[in-house]
Amino acid sequence: MHMDVRGRDPEAPRGERYAVPDATWRALLRVVHDAGYNVPTEWTDRTGAGLADPDECRRLADRLEGFLATHADNLFVWASDPVRVDQLRKGEDYEGEGPPPYRVTRDEVHAFIDFLRRSGGFAIH
């Protein structure tokens, strides 16, 4: 399944839609959280929640850019098992029981930042 994030008042085509697999969206929300943003629980659902204020979207984009400026990783991974996280960061395939770790690339974070700057607010569907 995919999370479909739609711009409320897009100023450019890149602000119209941001869609990623659910697992990538969860990892992206973790990056948003680790960047110091209080992620509403509603952002994990497809209920139309999001940000209505374009200025708040730009502030979130700024916060994410600040996070990326202080983290050199090209892949952000979260899981309960640190060994698996290390394997993924080294480019190895996921092996193990249980749910796979969540991961998002630096490029995917940049794409979300670009979307935020052009979306005029967003709603998650």
ABEGO torsion letter per residue (X at the ends): XBBBBBBABBABAAAABBBBBAAAAAAAAAAAAAAGBBBBAAAABBAGBEBABAAAAAAAAAAAAAAAAABABABBBBBABAAAAAAAAAGBBBBEBEBBBBBBBAAAAAAAAAAAAAAGEBBBX
